[in-house]
Amino acid sequence: MKKRFTNLIALLVIVFAVTSFKSPNNNIPITKRKNINPPKTKKLPVEKANLTIGFIKLTDMAPLAIAKHLGYFEEEGLIVTLEAQANWREILDKVIDNQLDGAQMLAGQPIAAAVGCGRQAQLVTSYSMDLNGNAITVSNDTWSKIKDSIPYEYGKPVHPIPSYALKPVLNLYKKANKPFTFGIVGAYSTHNYQLRYWLAAGGINPGFYSSSNIQGSIGNNGADVQLNITAPPQMPETLKTGTINGYCVGEPWNQQAVEESIGVPIVTSKEIWKNHPEKVFVMTKEFVSKYPNTSIAITKALIKAGKWLDNPENRNEATRILSKSAYVDGSKRVIDNSMLGTFEFEKGDVRAVPDFNVFFRYNATYPYYSDGIWFMTQMKRWGQIAEPKTNEWYISKIQEVYKPDIWFQAAKLLLEEGFITESDIPATDGFKPVTNEFIDDMPYDGRKPVEYINSFKIGLKN
């Protein structure tokens, strides 16, 4: 009896010890519980809580996916539905027509709408979604014709590959009376202007726009290449069929070409313009005026998402989230290629590109006037803006679209809440210092766009 009593006491001690190390919350181990005192969100009295936001299935829609998936929108009192859209034109039209409350957009779209290019509207950018993120990919056939003329180091092509490497291929196509065609995602897209910039830097004329030529293929002897608009998810298939010979697009569609062994990325957009802005979040001026607190709350949630994304410890989880069918709906392994700090060029040629996708560092979320003005200089350079303009005109126009005051209001609240620090808020009047971090080393001063436009050898003058 004494022995049984002793065994019973021992058993009770073991049970007590085991249950003492269990969390009272659904038996989750204590070691996996979240921070006991996380920063507390100060909710604004939002005027409109139920929102529908549009996006395109690209890696750089990530801030929207993270703000939704991790509950950042909800913490601000917002109930957000994210809706994938077919193309950039549909995104623009639905925001203007109030079918969407806001959307991921090409950086040039709200600017073009303000300066009279395409459909005109009063749109507002309060948040820059990311830096870098694009690449130019060519077909296997094109790559086979140029790779032997490119310098190699340690058995690999030297990057960035300049556009003049294409000239022998373009001459072959011209002799055969065949067009050499690149795919772009839109006439007012970063991809269009980056591709044109890269081509022109190597002496290749991509052609010009006019009121009667919306393809942008005007030239003294015709454009050296043709540019066709293709939706991002359709780029690999269009390349595979031979309809286009290459394309400029965001991820994961360059890495998808490598995955399918149908093309080779030859230059990243970071090599064309280091730390360039890519997508922006856009609302109408009417929406911002009618729902000011809601606009700030959206911007707050997105800034938080951007900061979370740029923590290297979170990137693997981010690609898992993005691969879901509701967001990018792609292979996690393919999305990993760029998001985890590497990029694959030719099959097996994997290189470290740590800043391929930037969502918060380098003040990525702040809408700089000088970034927006750069897009306007390219609109003028390639003929989309027809009439001569003054420096003052460029500055006043971008101030109609880019609204850093909304960003600052959101950032101030996040600072008070402890989500960001003083160092995360730029001390700026909206203009970056003069930079020459372009593939052709051309210096750019956002305060002097006219002088910048007139400095190019290939391009229309102001």
C-alpha positions as CSV (number, residue, x, y, z in Angstrom):
1,M,0.0,0.0,0.0
2,K,2.8,2.4,0.9
3,K,4.5,1.6,-2.4
4,R,1.3,2.3,-4.4
5,F,0.9,5.6,-2.6
6,T,4.5,6.6,-3.4
7,N,3.9,5.7,-7.1
8,L,0.7,7.8,-7.1
9,I,2.5,10.8,-5.7
10,A,5.3,10.5,-8.3
11,L,2.7,10.3,-11.1
12,L,0.9,13.4,-9.9
13,V,4.3,15.3,-9.8
14,I,5.0,14.3,-13.4
15,V,1.6,15.3,-14.6
16,F,1.9,18.7,-12.8
17,A,5.3,19.3,-14.3
18,V,4.2,18.6,-17.8
19,T,1.0,20.7,-17.6
20,S,2.9,23.6,-16.0
21,F,5.0,24.0,-19.1
22,K,2.0,24.2,-21.4
23,S,0.5,27.6,-22.5
24,P,-3.1,28.1,-21.3
25,N,-3.8,29.4,-24.8
26,N,-4.8,26.3,-26.9
27,N,-1.9,24.3,-25.6
28,I,0.7,26.4,-27.6
29,P,4.1,26.2,-26.1
30,I,5.1,29.3,-24.2
31,T,8.3,29.7,-26.3
32,K,6.2,30.3,-29.4
33,R,4.0,33.1,-28.0
34,K,4.3,36.5,-29.5
35,N,5.8,39.6,-27.9
36,I,3.8,40.3,-24.7
37,N,3.8,44.0,-25.3
38,P,3.6,44.7,-29.0
39,P,3.2,48.3,-30.3
40,K,-0.5,49.4,-29.9
41,T,-2.2,50.8,-33.0
42,K,-4.0,54.1,-32.5
43,K,-7.0,53.7,-34.8
44,L,-8.3,56.7,-36.6
45,P,-12.1,57.2,-37.0
46,V,-12.1,55.9,-40.6
47,E,-14.9,57.3,-42.7
48,K,-15.1,54.2,-44.9
49,A,-14.2,50.8,-43.4
50,N,-15.2,48.4,-46.2
51,L,-12.7,48.8,-49.1
52,T,-12.0,47.0,-52.4
53,I,-8.4,47.3,-53.6
54,G,-7.1,46.1,-57.0
55,F,-3.8,44.5,-58.0
56,I,-2.0,42.6,-60.7
57,K,-0.5,39.2,-60.0
58,L,3.1,40.3,-59.5
59,T,5.6,39.9,-56.7
60,D,5.6,43.6,-56.0
61,M,2.0,43.6,-54.9
62,A,3.5,42.1,-51.7
63,P,2.7,45.1,-49.4
64,L,-1.0,44.6,-50.2
65,A,-0.9,40.9,-49.5
66,I,1.0,41.3,-46.3
67,A,-1.2,44.1,-45.0
68,K,-4.2,41.9,-45.6
69,H,-2.7,38.5,-44.5
70,L,-1.1,39.7,-41.3
71,G,-4.0,41.9,-40.3
72,Y,-2.5,45.3,-40.6
73,F,-5.5,46.6,-42.5
74,E,-7.8,45.1,-39.8
75,E,-5.7,46.8,-37.0
76,E,-6.5,50.1,-38.6
77,G,-10.2,49.4,-38.6
78,L,-10.3,48.5,-42.3
79,I,-12.1,45.5,-43.9
80,V,-10.2,45.1,-47.2
81,T,-11.0,42.9,-50.1
82,L,-8.2,42.4,-52.6
83,E,-9.2,41.8,-56.2
84,A,-6.8,40.6,-58.9
85,Q,-7.3,42.5,-62.2
86,A,-6.7,41.4,-65.8
87,N,-4.4,44.3,-66.9
88,W,-3.2,47.8,-66.0
89,R,-5.8,49.5,-68.2
90,E,-8.6,47.8,-66.2
91,I,-6.9,48.9,-63.0
92,L,-6.9,52.5,-64.1
93,D,-10.4,52.5,-65.4
94,K,-11.9,50.9,-62.3
95,V,-10.2,53.3,-59.9
96,I,-11.4,56.3,-62.0
97,D,-14.9,54.9,-62.2
98,N,-15.0,54.2,-58.4
99,Q,-15.3,50.5,-58.9
100,L,-12.1,50.2,-56.8
101,D,-11.3,52.3,-53.8
102,G,-7.6,52.2,-54.6
103,A,-5.1,50.0,-56.4
104,Q,-1.5,49.0,-57.1
105,M,-0.5,50.9,-60.3
106,L,2.3,51.5,-62.6
107,A,4.2,54.5,-61.4
108,G,3.6,56.4,-64.6
109,Q,-0.2,55.8,-64.8
110,P,-1.4,58.5,-62.3
111,I,1.1,60.9,-63.7
112,A,0.0,60.3,-67.3
113,A,-3.6,60.8,-66.3
114,A,-2.6,64.2,-64.8
115,V,-0.6,65.5,-67.8
116,G,-3.1,64.6,-70.5
117,C,-1.7,61.2,-71.7
118,G,-4.3,58.6,-72.2
119,R,-7.4,58.8,-70.0
120,Q,-7.3,62.0,-67.9
121,A,-8.2,62.0,-64.2
122,Q,-7.2,63.4,-60.9
123,L,-5.4,60.6,-59.1
124,V,-3.3,60.7,-55.9
125,T,-0.2,58.7,-54.8
126,S,0.4,58.5,-51.1
127,Y,2.7,55.5,-51.0
128,S,5.5,54.1,-53.1
129,M,5.2,50.3,-53.1
130,D,8.7,49.2,-53.9
131,L,12.1,49.9,-55.5
132,N,13.6,47.9,-58.4
133,G,12.0,44.5,-59.2
134,N,12.1,44.3,-63.1
135,A,14.4,42.7,-65.7
136,I,14.7,42.4,-69.4
137,T,14.6,38.9,-70.8
138,V,15.3,37.7,-74.3
139,S,14.4,34.5,-76.1
140,N,16.8,31.5,-76.2
141,D,17.3,32.1,-79.9
142,T,18.3,35.8,-79.3
143,W,20.6,34.8,-76.5
144,S,22.3,32.2,-78.6
145,K,23.1,34.9,-81.2
146,I,24.6,37.4,-78.7
147,K,26.2,35.4,-75.9
148,D,29.5,34.7,-77.7
149,S,30.2,38.4,-78.3
150,I,29.7,39.3,-74.6
151,P,32.7,39.5,-72.2
152,Y,33.0,36.6,-69.7
153,E,34.6,36.5,-66.3
154,Y,35.1,33.2,-64.4
155,G,33.1,31.5,-67.0
156,K,30.0,33.7,-66.7
157,P,28.8,36.7,-68.8
158,V,29.8,40.1,-67.3
159,H,26.8,42.1,-66.2
160,P,25.1,44.4,-66.9
161,I,24.8,43.4,-70.5
162,P,24.6,46.6,-72.7
163,S,22.0,46.9,-75.3
164,Y,24.5,47.3,-78.2
165,A,25.1,43.6,-77.8
166,L,21.8,43.2,-79.7
167,K,22.9,45.2,-82.8
168,P,24.1,42.1,-84.8
169,V,20.8,40.4,-84.1
170,L,18.8,43.5,-85.1
171,N,20.8,43.7,-88.4
172,L,19.9,40.1,-89.2
173,Y,16.2,40.8,-88.6
174,K,16.4,44.0,-90.7
175,K,18.0,42.2,-93.6
176,A,15.2,39.5,-93.4
177,N,12.6,42.3,-93.2
178,K,11.3,41.0,-89.9
179,P,10.5,43.1,-86.8
180,F,12.4,42.5,-83.6
181,T,9.8,42.9,-80.9
182,F,9.9,43.4,-77.2
183,G,6.9,43.0,-74.9
184,I,6.1,45.8,-72.4
185,V,3.2,45.9,-69.9
186,G,1.9,49.4,-70.8
187,A,2.7,52.6,-72.6
188,Y,3.1,54.5,-69.3
189,S,4.9,51.7,-67.4
190,T,8.3,51.8,-65.8
191,H,9.1,48.9,-68.0
192,N,8.5,50.9,-71.2
193,Y,10.7,53.7,-70.0
194,Q,13.4,51.4,-68.6
195,L,13.5,49.3,-71.8
196,R,13.7,52.5,-73.9
197,Y,16.4,54.0,-71.7
198,W,18.5,50.8,-71.8
199,L,18.2,50.5,-75.6
200,A,19.0,54.2,-76.2
201,A,22.0,54.0,-73.9
202,G,23.5,51.5,-76.3
203,G,22.6,53.5,-79.5
204,I,19.4,51.7,-80.4
205,N,16.4,53.9,-81.2
206,P,13.2,52.4,-79.8
207,G,11.0,55.0,-81.7
208,F,8.8,57.9,-80.7
209,Y,5.1,58.5,-80.0
210,S,2.8,61.0,-81.7
211,S,-0.9,61.7,-81.8
212,S,-1.2,59.4,-84.8
213,N,1.2,56.7,-83.6
214,I,0.3,55.2,-80.2
215,Q,2.8,52.3,-80.7
216,G,5.7,54.7,-80.3
217,S,7.5,53.4,-83.4
218,I,8.2,56.6,-85.3
219,G,11.8,57.2,-86.5
220,N,13.8,58.7,-89.4
221,N,14.3,55.2,-90.8
222,G,11.7,53.5,-88.6
223,A,12.3,52.4,-85.1
224,D,15.1,49.8,-84.5
225,V,12.7,47.6,-82.5
226,Q,9.0,47.2,-82.0
227,L,7.3,47.4,-78.6
228,N,4.0,45.5,-78.0
229,I,1.8,45.7,-74.9
230,T,1.4,42.3,-73.2
231,A,-0.1,41.5,-69.8
232,P,2.6,40.4,-67.3
233,P,1.3,36.8,-66.7
234,Q,1.2,36.3,-70.5
235,M,4.8,37.3,-71.2
236,P,6.4,33.8,-71.0
237,E,3.8,32.2,-73.2
238,T,4.0,35.0,-75.7
239,L,7.8,34.6,-75.8
240,K,7.4,30.8,-76.2
241,T,5.2,31.2,-79.2
242,G,7.7,33.6,-80.9
243,T,5.2,36.5,-81.0
244,I,7.9,38.6,-79.2
245,N,11.7,38.2,-79.0
246,G,12.0,39.6,-75.5
247,Y,10.3,41.5,-72.8
248,C,10.6,43.8,-69.8
249,V,8.5,42.8,-66.9
250,G,8.4,42.4,-63.1
251,E,8.7,39.2,-61.2
252,P,8.0,36.3,-61.2
253,W,7.8,36.4,-65.0
254,N,11.5,36.7,-65.8
255,Q,12.3,33.8,-63.5
256,Q,9.5,31.9,-65.0
257,A,11.2,32.1,-68.4
258,V,14.3,30.6,-66.8
259,E,12.2,27.9,-65.1
260,E,10.6,26.9,-68.4
261,S,14.0,27.2,-70.2
262,I,12.4,29.6,-72.8
263,G,14.5,32.7,-72.2
264,V,17.4,34.4,-70.4
265,P,17.2,37.6,-68.4
266,I,20.1,39.8,-69.5
267,V,19.8,43.0,-67.3
268,T,17.9,43.9,-64.2
269,S,16.2,47.2,-63.8
270,K,18.4,48.0,-60.8
271,E,21.3,48.0,-63.2
272,I,19.5,50.5,-65.5
273,W,18.5,52.9,-62.7
274,K,19.7,51.9,-59.2
275,N,16.9,51.9,-56.6
276,H,14.2,53.2,-59.0
277,P,10.6,53.4,-57.8
278,E,8.4,50.8,-59.3
279,K,4.7,50.4,-58.4
280,V,2.6,53.0,-56.4
281,F,-0.6,52.9,-54.5
282,V,-3.2,55.1,-56.0
283,M,-6.6,56.6,-55.0
284,T,-8.7,59.3,-56.6
285,K,-8.4,62.9,-55.4
286,E,-12.1,62.7,-54.6
287,F,-11.6,59.6,-52.4
288,V,-8.8,61.3,-50.4
289,S,-10.8,64.5,-49.9
290,K,-14.0,62.6,-48.9
291,Y,-12.2,60.0,-46.7
292,P,-9.0,61.6,-45.3
293,N,-8.7,59.3,-42.2
294,T,-9.3,56.2,-44.4
295,S,-6.5,57.3,-46.7
296,I,-4.1,57.8,-43.9
297,A,-5.1,54.4,-42.3
298,I,-4.5,52.6,-45.6
299,T,-1.1,54.2,-45.9
300,K,-0.2,53.3,-42.3
301,A,-1.0,49.6,-42.9
302,L,1.1,49.6,-46.1
303,I,4.1,51.2,-44.5
304,K,3.9,48.6,-41.7
305,A,3.7,45.8,-44.4
306,G,6.7,47.3,-46.2
307,K,8.8,47.3,-43.1
308,W,7.9,43.7,-42.3
309,L,8.8,42.7,-45.8
310,D,12.3,44.1,-45.6
311,N,13.2,42.1,-42.5
312,P,15.2,39.3,-44.0
313,E,13.8,36.8,-41.4
314,N,10.3,37.4,-42.9
315,R,11.1,36.9,-46.6
316,N,10.7,33.2,-46.7
317,E,7.3,33.5,-45.1
318,A,6.4,36.3,-47.5
319,T,7.0,34.2,-50.5
320,R,4.9,31.4,-49.0
321,I,2.1,34.0,-48.7
322,L,2.6,35.4,-52.1
323,S,2.5,32.0,-53.8
324,K,-1.2,31.6,-52.7
325,S,-3.8,31.6,-55.4
326,A,-5.4,34.8,-53.9
327,Y,-2.2,36.8,-54.6
328,V,0.5,36.0,-57.1
329,D,-0.6,32.4,-57.6
330,G,2.9,31.1,-58.6
331,S,5.5,28.6,-57.7
332,K,7.1,29.5,-54.3
333,R,10.5,28.3,-55.7
334,V,10.3,30.7,-58.6
335,I,9.2,33.6,-56.4
336,D,12.0,32.8,-54.0
337,N,14.6,33.4,-56.7
338,S,14.3,37.2,-56.6
339,M,12.7,37.7,-53.2
340,L,15.3,35.9,-51.2
341,G,18.2,38.0,-52.5
342,T,19.3,35.9,-55.5
343,F,18.5,36.0,-59.2
344,E,19.0,33.4,-61.9
345,F,20.1,34.5,-65.3
346,E,21.1,31.7,-67.7
347,K,20.0,28.3,-66.3
348,G,22.3,27.6,-63.4
349,D,23.8,31.2,-63.3
350,V,22.5,32.2,-59.9
351,R,23.9,35.5,-58.6
352,A,23.4,37.4,-55.4
353,V,21.2,40.5,-56.0
354,P,20.2,41.5,-52.5
355,D,18.3,44.6,-53.5
356,F,16.3,43.1,-56.3
357,N,13.1,43.7,-54.3
358,V,13.1,46.6,-51.8
359,F,9.9,47.5,-49.9
360,F,11.1,49.7,-47.1
361,R,14.8,50.4,-47.0
362,Y,16.2,53.6,-48.7
363,N,12.9,55.3,-47.8
364,A,11.2,53.1,-50.5
365,T,7.7,53.9,-49.3
366,Y,8.0,57.7,-49.5
367,P,6.6,59.3,-52.8
368,Y,9.5,61.5,-53.9
369,Y,8.6,64.3,-56.3
370,S,11.9,63.8,-58.2
371,D,11.0,60.1,-58.8
372,G,7.7,61.1,-60.4
373,I,9.3,63.9,-62.5
374,W,11.7,61.3,-64.0
375,F,8.7,59.5,-65.5
376,M,7.5,62.8,-67.0
377,T,11.0,63.5,-68.5
378,Q,10.7,60.1,-70.3
379,M,7.2,60.9,-71.5
380,K,8.6,64.1,-73.1
381,R,11.7,62.4,-74.4
382,W,9.7,59.8,-76.3
383,G,6.9,62.0,-77.5
384,Q,4.0,61.2,-75.2
385,I,4.1,64.8,-74.0
386,A,4.1,66.8,-77.2
387,E,4.4,70.5,-76.2
388,P,7.5,72.2,-74.7
389,K,7.2,72.6,-70.9
390,T,9.1,74.6,-68.2
391,N,10.8,73.2,-65.1
392,E,8.1,74.8,-63.1
393,W,5.4,73.0,-65.0
394,Y,6.9,69.6,-64.3
395,I,7.2,70.4,-60.5
396,S,3.7,71.7,-60.2
397,K,2.2,68.7,-62.1
398,I,3.9,66.1,-59.9
399,Q,2.7,68.0,-56.8
400,E,-0.9,67.4,-58.0
401,V,-0.3,63.7,-57.9
402,Y,2.3,62.8,-55.3
403,K,1.0,63.6,-51.8
404,P,3.8,63.1,-49.3
405,D,1.7,65.0,-46.7
406,I,-0.5,61.9,-46.4
407,W,2.6,59.7,-46.0
408,F,4.0,62.0,-43.3
409,Q,0.7,61.9,-41.3
410,A,0.7,58.1,-41.4
411,A,4.4,57.9,-40.5
412,K,4.0,60.3,-37.6
413,L,1.3,58.1,-36.1
414,L,3.4,55.0,-36.6
415,L,6.3,56.8,-34.9
416,E,4.1,57.6,-31.9
417,E,2.9,54.0,-31.8
418,G,6.5,52.6,-31.9
419,F,6.2,50.8,-35.2
420,I,8.9,52.9,-36.9
421,T,11.8,55.1,-35.7
422,E,12.9,58.6,-36.4
423,S,15.5,57.3,-38.8
424,D,12.7,55.7,-40.9
425,I,11.3,59.2,-41.8
426,P,13.3,61.1,-44.4
427,A,14.3,64.7,-43.9
428,T,13.3,65.9,-47.3
429,D,11.4,68.5,-49.3
430,G,10.5,65.8,-51.8
431,F,13.6,65.9,-54.0
432,K,16.5,63.5,-53.9
433,P,20.0,64.7,-54.4
434,V,21.4,64.7,-58.0
435,T,22.3,61.1,-59.0
436,N,24.1,59.5,-61.9
437,E,23.3,55.9,-60.9
438,F,22.0,55.0,-64.4
439,I,23.5,52.5,-66.8
440,D,24.8,55.5,-68.9
441,D,26.0,57.5,-65.9
442,M,23.8,60.4,-67.0
443,P,23.3,62.8,-64.1
444,Y,19.7,63.5,-63.1
445,D,18.4,66.5,-61.1
446,G,14.7,66.4,-60.4
447,R,14.6,70.2,-60.2
448,K,15.9,70.6,-63.7
449,P,14.0,68.2,-65.9
450,V,14.2,70.4,-69.1
451,E,18.0,70.3,-69.0
452,Y,18.0,66.6,-68.4
453,I,15.7,65.9,-71.3
454,N,17.9,68.0,-73.7
455,S,21.0,66.1,-72.6
456,F,20.2,62.8,-74.4
457,K,21.6,62.0,-77.8
458,I,18.6,59.8,-78.6
459,G,15.3,61.5,-77.8
460,L,13.1,64.4,-78.6
461,K,14.2,67.8,-77.1
462,N,12.0,69.9,-74.9
